Amino acid sequence: MNPLQNSIIMKPQDIILQKPYLAWYVKDPKKLSDASVLEHVLNYGNWGDVKEFIQIKGIKETAQIFTQSIKRPRSNYSPEVEQYFRNYFERYVH
């Protein structure tokens, strides 16, 4: 994250705006839901992207978004990503 971003209130969608390759097929990343941004970050981003999302939303809200998303009938998380972050949030969110 660059120093100027610290003084600006970031939104999860800003991650996609900074790294359009995470959702290359999306015409307007500003319209993505937080859940969709998280899905793209967890599936295609790196650890820095994950930390940035958590910094923006907080770990509890990030875990809540993730948990709600995987409870839906259709989830786009790869099985490995879903299992890893189930374990991660179970361990680090109290």
Secondary structure, DSSP 4 states (H G I P E B T S, - for coil): --GGGGGS---HHHHHHH-GGGGTT-S-GGGS-HHHHHHHHHHH--HHHHHHHHHHH-HHHHHHHHHHHHHSS---S-HHHHHHHHHHHHHH--
